[in-house]
Amino acid sequence: MSDPNIRRKDLPGGLRVFSEALDESTSVSLGVWIRAGSRDERDEVAGISHLMEHMLFKGTPSMNALQVAEAFESIGAQENAATGEEYTVLYARFLPEHLERALDIMSDMVLRPTLADLEREREVIVEEIKMYEDRPDQMADEYLSSLIFHDDTLGRPIIGSAETVRGVDHDTLQGFHGSTYNASNVFVVGAGKLDPEGFERMVEEKLSGLPEGEPFVRDADPKQPDSRFFYKFKETEQYHVSLGSLGIPAKSEDRYAMSALNNVLGGGMSSRLFQEVREKRGLAYAVYSYHQGYSDTGAIKTYVGSTTGNVEEAVKVITEQLERVQHELVTDEELERTKQQLKSTTLLALESTAVRMTRIGRGIITGAELLTPEEISELIEAVTPQDIERLAKKHLKLENMYLSAVGPKELDLGQYLNKN
């Protein structure tokens, strides 16, 4: 960590505490992070990390599910949880005077979940899976991930499937909690108006019951799929298409250049994809690009939602822009606009204690260095047109890209990724 305002404390047994004191803040954001996500699961229990996240709210020996909710509301906290490919996190934001009580509640949930009402909650998640299946844009993204990370756990849906979720019984979930929620995988992050030393003492007192353990080993090893293209029939009004390829890890030295490339390509209303596909030709309402960085790899993706009649031209225009950014340097004006957007988006977000807490948590998970705002600005300013061109040539070659589509009629969209 290079940001001197972020403090780390290693406690006996392996538990780590990170804090960022912000005297001018009026809130505290607290996160209990678990280095366990969907990529760490065995195929037969895919979705168990997300199921475990749900079960944290189902009660402890001292509180049932209703009392957990009431405990948070009694201190006016905004609480939630999330599961990703590489982490599970329980988090809350509240007024500074409630830090100890919030830590009491959250540590009890993480250390001592009763796993009550498992059968009912499994069916809730099955309904959640069905909800995602009603979102074709989400489906297109998941199918694309399964192509990019073929035969690797990063290519699976975070939520799992109805079959695997229903196959998790109480003993399996209890075993997963015991082997995963340990001092090597759990760390605590607090950001906002707090006293770091007092916060560290509280964490040590309340989470000292964590057992020792071993962290998961992560080494993405995707294989080449039989086809670079995937189509799923669905009666939809729009035709949904995702294109993408392998990207870079979140900790890469090129991460700010990749952000600039993504912003130029499809990061906003002045981006090339938005202007060429939507504004100039009216081929789509939604078109954008995005990069997902993990600890050891990443993915760069583009999405467009169009009509069946317009989608082929939309994909053709997108691939033309992918080619263009590889062979034509971005202009100084375009790069300057991109840098100002990136600095503004990144630095203004740091006014939120929740964003600061999440930044620290994800940085620890991925191994990305936690920089000061000034260092972030300097690295963004240091991006050159040549950096963007170099990354584009490496990661946006059409012959190396994958395409997934969800719509009412199969179309030969793969032709646009096959160079003559």
Protein Blocks (a to p, Z undefined) as FASTA:
>chain_A
ZZfkbccdddehiiacdddddfkbcbdcddddddddfklpcfklgoklmmmmmmmmnopf
kbcfklmmmmmmmnopacdddddfkbccddddddfklmmmmmmmmmmmmmmcgkiaklmm
mmmmmmmmmmmmmmmklmmmmmmmmmmmgoiaklpcfklpfklmmmpcfklmmmmmmmmm
cfklgccddedjddfklmmmmmmmmmmmpccdddddddddddddfbfcdcdddddfbdcd
ddddddddfkbmklmmmmmmmmmmmncfkbmklmmmmmmnopafbdcddddddfkbccdd
ddddddfklmmmmmmmmmmmmmmmmmoccdfklmmmmmmmmmmmmmmmmmpmklmmmmmm
mmmmnopacddfklmmmmmmmpcfklmmmmmmmmmcfklpccddddfbdcdfklmmmcZZ
